[in-house]
Amino acid sequence: MVMSPLVGPLGWGIFLGFFVIFVFLGFYGARWRRGDLSQLHEWALAGRRLGTFLAWFLVGADLYTAYTFIAVPSGVFASGALYFFAVPYVAATFAIASVTMPVLWRWSRLRNYVTAADFVQDRFNSKLLAGFIAATGIVAEFPYIALQIVGMQAVLTIMLLGIVKNIKLVSDLALTIAFIILAAFTYTSGLRGATLTAVFKDALVFLGVIAILAAAPFAISGAFSTAFKAATLAASTTKGLLASGVDFLKTPFAAAYTTLWVGSALALYLYPHAVNGALSAESDKKLALSTALLPIYGVALALLAMYGILVYGDAQP
């Protein structure tokens, strides 16, 4: 039996077209808002010249990763309400950032800090502690990057299904090429390239979320209402499926749910890329405003999580 491709020529054409635009924007960043990229603050913080919406797009793009698109909805699909922890986590972490990041920005601008380690070294007069902070940030990024690679591999696996025999080999090759291109434009463009690609990526994110939301009532009779009824039925008839609950969280999972969203909320702005995104803002006031707007991403995240339930409605006859 030969399985037909799940992604046709039009889908591949759109994908490759978007990829070309993404690569162009990444390398064009070196020419955008020109600065001396040999200076660390120009390369790593885009010269601290990002306005309200550019900083909003950049930090939002740091949040919306392969985890957001694949792990959250698939976690809701498989385990249920437990994975809705991502929604209060996003709300809480931006509240914390709105209080702390403008203050850190002011100190960083005054003392020329570029990283969190710079702040720690100056504040506590300890190179050793600053070294530990820097090393912890680097180590923490490894699983974060690995998660994105796994997510991209999952997408490529679906796209290549029915087209090539050795999907793993081809997807690994494609990921290697993508990683080299990403590393190249990051090296040449610094945060400027990341900012331009963030704007493009986030525009596609919101377009995708809105498109699915608009299409759901036409594709599924009853949309979310039908999906929740079907998910509840699946949870009651299949052992282990949606074990944490569908429309409410079951009591045994309350502690896990709480620690997940609280711990995640406290941790996000400890990642180096989140700190640098905040420090790249043009002023503390613009940073405060962009941070205040970030909960908009939380609305889209809640919808993405709900799509894990929406799948059950699509399975109904």
Buried (B, 14 or more C-beta within 10 A) or exposed (E): EEEEBEBEEEEBEEBEEEEEEBBBBBBBBBEBBEBEBEEEBBBBBBBBBBBBEBBBBBBBBBBBBBBBBBBBBBBBBBBBBBBBBBBBBBBBBBBBBBEEBBEBBEBBBEEEBBBBBBBBBBEEEEEEBBEEBBEBBEEEEEEBEEBBBBBBBBBBEEBBBEBEEEBEEBBBEBBEEBBEBBEBBBEBBBBBBBBBBBBBBBEEBBEEBEEBBEEBEEEBEBBBEBBBBBBBEBBEEEEEBBBBBBEEBBEEBEEEBEEBBBEBBEEBBEBBBBBBBBBBBBBBEBBBBBBBBBBEBBBBBBBBBBBBBBBBBEEEE
